[in-house]
């Protein structure tokens, strides 16, 4: 079963301004935008896309989707 088919796989969406486009180092960890935790990949993707579109004028702003379910069970087999 893929992530898109299983609705019980939590995902975190967050972002912030990067120091440069060459690396994933945030300017300020205190200013990170925690968009939220979502129950499935599709809703996380929708939130990621919305947040990214809101900040499109700032080239150093980046948003990420973290697969929390993979952190919770790192030994699970990936299909």
Buried (B, 14 or more C-beta within 10 A) or exposed (E): EEBEEEEEBBBBBBBBBBEEEEEEEBBEEEEEBEBEBBEBBEBBBEBBEEBBEEBEEEEEBBBBBBBBBBEEEEEEEEE
